[in-house]
Every structure is written in structure tokens, then in C-alpha cells.
Amino acid sequence: MTKPPRFHVIQGAPAPDTPVEQVRKRVRAMPKPPAMIQCHRCGGREVIETKIGMLLKDGKPTGGTKTLLCVGCLLRGERVTL
């Protein structure tokens, strides 16, 4: 039975930022009102309200827990709750 390879941390400079990550950092740093919701991953300010655990009662949807999802991350296939 072979052992899995061990990974070692390489000391030195961090990996260079990609152009996409530079844009994300710039967007996150832009001024905004304190009450405005902003995605912690991409810096986007567009959200979708979703409900989890909905029930059908007499043919109408009821209940459920509301959550906010980032639209930008959702379009990339990531589910980021805010």
C-alpha cells in the first residue's frame, strides 16, 4: 500500500494576482453606504432573494426560510449566501 504524497508549504512571495482578482479587489474597496449588501467573495451588489423549504398548502406556497444569494457568483455556478 502506497502512501499519498505529502504537500509542503513553500516560503516566499504569494502567487501574483490575476487581472480578474485585481478587478474584484477594486470593486470590494469602492465606497458604499453602510447598509448596502455586498458579496464577500466577488464584491457584487446584486442579490436574489430565495426561499428554502417551501410547502404547498391549498395550492399556494407557504413558509420557507428566506436567504439572499449573490447574482454574480450564482451565474458562475457558485452558491454564495449573504
C-alpha positions, 0 to 999 in steps of 0.5 A: 500500500502506497502512501499519498504524497505529502504537500509542503508549504513553500516560503516566499512571495504569494502567487501574483494576482490575476487581472480578474482578482485585481478587478474584484479587489477594486470593486470590494474597496469602492465606497458604499453606504453602510447598509448596502449588501455586498458579496464577500467573495466577488464584491457584487451588489446584486442579490436574489432573494430565495426561499428554502423549504417551501410547502404547498398548502391549498395550492399556494406556497407557504413558509420557507426560510428566506436567504439572499444569494449573490447574482454574480457568483450564482451565474458562475455556478457558485452558491454564495449566501449573504 
